[in-house]
Amino acid sequence: MVVCSCNLLTHKDVEAAVADGANHPREIYAARGCKAQCGNCVKGVVCLLREAKKRHMQQAELAAHAARQPNMAIAASA
């Protein structure tokens, strides 16, 4: 989905920038080598940024939790 028609910024661009460490809208635009022009997209970019950060954090928490769990298949066969 196109979020910013001035820069052809998509929701995938936002997600990729967050995965690369973006925390602010300006970092989303900078990742694409652009900046907000008319400003109509900023609220949408902020919303997508928050959602992507939340998903990214949840995935990291799940991965950390899985890494802390002993392998049950090995324990069961012992």
Residue, then its C-alpha position, 0 to 999 in steps of 0.5 A: m500500500v502506498v503511504c506517501s504518494c509524493n515519494l511513493l513510500t509504501h508500507k513495506d518501506v516503513e517495515a523495512a526501515v523499522a527492521d533496520g532500526a528506524n524509530h522516527p518518521r524522519e528516519i523512515y523517509a531518510a531510509r528511502g532518500c526522501k523527506a515529507q513534502c506535503g505532510n499529508c502522509v505523516k500521520g499514516v507513517v507514524c501509525l505504521l511505524r508504531e505498528a511495525k515496531k510493536r510487531h518487531m518487538q513481539q517477534a524479538e520477545l518470542a525469539a528470546h523466549a524460544a532461545r531460553q526454553p530447553n529442547m523438549a524433544i532432547a529432554a524427552s528422549a533422555 
